[in-house]
Amino acid sequence: MWTMLLLTLLLIPTSGCVNVRHENAHDLIKMHRKGFSDAVSASAEAELFVRDCLLTINELEEIIEKQ
């Protein structure tokens, strides 16, 4: 459970004031709670993979938001 909280907290953008916000990673977790939980709980490698995917989505959203 703490892993889901940690990954969710990683989704909080660190950029300044932004007009348009993309929350795709958050929305995916919300739409697929069991799948997300299962993926994170599968193994340490699965948890790392999920974390890296979510961080990549977040970084790409920040790039888009800055444009």
C-alpha positions in Angstrom: 0.0 0.0 0.0 2.8 2.4 0.8 4.3 1.8 -2.6 1.1 3.1 -4.3 1.2 6.2 -2.1 4.9 6.7 -2.9 4.3 6.3 -6.6 1.3 8.6 -6.5 3.3 11.3 -4.7 5.9 11.0 -7.5 3.2 12.2 -9.8 3.0 15.6 -8.2 4.5 18.1 -10.6 7.5 20.0 -9.4 7.1 22.8 -12.0 5.8 26.3 -11.3 2.5 27.8 -12.3 1.1 26.0 -15.3 -2.2 26.7 -17.1 -2.7 23.3 -18.6 -2.2 20.2 -16.5 -2.0 16.7 -17.8 -2.7 14.0 -15.3 -2.5 10.9 -17.5 -0.4 8.7 -15.1 -2.8 9.6 -12.3 -5.8 8.9 -14.5 -4.4 5.5 -15.6 -3.8 4.5 -11.9 -7.3 5.6 -11.1 -8.9 3.7 -14.0 -6.9 0.5 -13.4 -6.5 0.4 -9.6 -6.3 -3.4 -9.3 -4.0 -3.7 -12.4 -1.7 -1.0 -10.9 -1.7 -2.7 -7.5 -1.0 -6.1 -9.1 1.8 -4.7 -11.3 3.5 -3.0 -8.3 3.1 -6.1 -6.1 4.4 -8.6 -8.7 8.1 -8.2 -8.0 10.7 -5.6 -7.3 11.5 -5.4 -11.0 7.8 -4.8 -11.8 7.6 -2.1 -9.2 10.7 -0.4 -10.7 9.3 -0.7 -14.2 5.9 0.9 -13.2 7.7 3.7 -11.4 9.9 4.4 -14.4 6.9 4.4 -16.7 5.0 6.8 -14.5 8.0 9.1 -14.2 8.5 9.1 -17.9 4.9 10.0 -18.5 5.2 12.8 -15.9 8.4 14.2 -17.5 6.8 14.2 -21.0 3.7 15.9 -19.6 5.9 18.6 -18.1 7.6 19.2 -21.5 4.2 19.5 -23.2 2.9 21.8 -20.5 5.8 24.2 -20.9 5.2 24.6 -24.6 
